[in-house]
Amino acid sequence: MKQSTARGFGKKGWVILILTFFSILMNSMIIYDSLNVTIPAGWAVRFGLQNPSILYVFSTVAAWVSVPGAIIFGWLCGKKSCKFSWGLALIVNAVVCLLWSFAGSSPAYLILLCLANICGMGFNYIASLNVVSNWYPTKKGLAMGVVTIGFPLSATIATPLCSGLLAGIGLNGIYYMFAAVCLVLGILVFALVKDYPEQAGAYPDNDESFDRALADRLLAEGIAYRKTSYWQPKTFLKTKNVWRIIFPLGVMELFSLGVMSNFVPRMAQIGFDTAACTPMLACAGLVACVGSYLCGMMDQKLGTKKAIIITFLFGIFSLAMNIAGGFVTTGTVGDAGYIMIFVAQPFMGIMLGGAANYLVSLISTIWGRYDFDNGYRVMKPAVAVIGALGITICGALGNSFPIGYAYAYALICLLCVISVIVALRIDDTYVGKKD
């Protein structure tokens, strides 16, 4: 698709981006990053568990369970609207967080964690990002670069924030806060969001050079086209190019979930204490915030396919340096191995920043705004299935003897190399509706 020359996102567009940003931030904090604090210092204490490892395993289970959630909310987007799906998922998640605060056993914890993951698929991935794609069909790279900063920002702020809240208002108070924020976001989505900019009196890509009558006519034609489009979900499933997209972007998500969720245990295994990990995690989180926007810029300037390949190269370098540093280090802060691992962190941060960007952008690039919904509802669940394997791979290999996480990181590095080869074969020719 031809790139828009319009400047900025527009006032109404910024409302969409800000609500998406906070939806991403809250989901990442609730089901991933807060658990680094709430599991060992909160839930394990409440349940009387001396070893809380089972609660971390539950996160893998919940990641798999969330996949049907992507299908359900994808269907609801097509049947009702993305606005409805987005707002509903947030409000249901508010109820889930409220109930979660009363969980008195590990089975109840697992059920509520699964429900939170399912809701997160709706408001964090399916509905909100679908709306972003509708509003910015040719500026999706820049738009995604902005909203996905929520992922690394959550990783950066969740631990200190939740540690302070746990000491101040307790475990229940944290989940009351999560519930309140989700409820407010849900109400704002219902009040302020429109699936398409034309419905809000705005323009695609904030391009005011559009003729209003023409824009309205094209939108009506596009919505009508969706009902008879060749690109139905079953067509996507039968298309080879779709699977060339799913595999590398699934591996990118696998990298993100697997490596960062096990970074502290990895460092402990090679001889460092938690204090030594703190500056590395902070470095990765902060660079990932910048990296998310950088990936968006690469996407916009170079094209999504090239941006994916470059981002994978950063990830491969970071894993190679981490593995090598683990063998070289003596477990002393500042030695050669520690420096190698520290140098790897900015490149790892860029990979993490880009992991959530590219699926939305690539589907928009190839299929456009009117076939996006059917493509995304097929590809996102498949990508999530592969991504969930990251936690499993690192968990299974991480505790193996004698070098543990180095095996896991080496396997992920190999998958990244294969992904580059597959990504090179992606055909990014536009095949969607011609306006």
C-alpha angles and dihedrals in degrees: 000000000000113000118245119244093200114123124232130356100269127238095275090044091054089056088058093046095047093049090047091048092053092044089055093044093051096045093049091048096046101047102026123013102036090055090071085071106024096051101054098030100030122019097032089052092048093049094042094240117159090189112039094186092112089062090056090050087055088065089062091050091049092050090057093044090053092066094080085049089063090053093047095049091042089055091046091052090056095040099044116001140289090246090057093046092047096049094042093051091052095049093046088049089053088058090046092053091048091052091043090063088064096049107134101178139037094250090055089047091053094049093051093044088054091049091049090052091050092050090046090058087058103046100024103042118005110037104026096045090045089057091048089053091050092051097044109031095162100021093052093118093060093040093051090045088060102043097043091060081087091077100058092034088059090051089051100047105027098081099051093037096050092042089056093044092048090055093043109038102008133233094301091050092057091056092043086056092048090050093049094049092048091049092051092047091049092052091048091050092053091046102042112021128093122183092230130030091231088063089058095047091257133111135248109266088004086277104156092183085084113108106241095223090046092048092051092047093049091050092052090048091048094051090048090047092057091066094059102026119137088226101082121152093265090052091054091051091055095048117100093207089060091060091047085060097042097054101054094039090048089053090049089056090044088055092051097048097037104043101039096041089056102035096107094048088047091055092045090052092058094047110274126123125226093264090061090054095054098079091044093052091046090050092049092047096048094044090047089058089055090037092058091059091040090055088050090052092049089048092052097042103035103024129258097271094055091043091054092052094047091048091052090052089055089050094049091050092049093051093046091052092047093050093046092046090052091058094044100045124097091202092262122128109244098023122127095268093049090051091051091052091045091051089052093057100078090052090047088050092055090051090051091047092054098042094090097037108069109057093063092044097047095048089050091048094053104030105022130219099306098051092037095091096057092043096048095047088057101040103040095060090048091049089048092053091056092041093054089060088071093074090044095049094049093043094049098042098030095076096040120115134285109000102010113176092031087070091051093047091047091052091049090048090053090049089052091053090050089047091057090054091049093044091055087064095054112120106217095182111137112252103163131103115318112225 
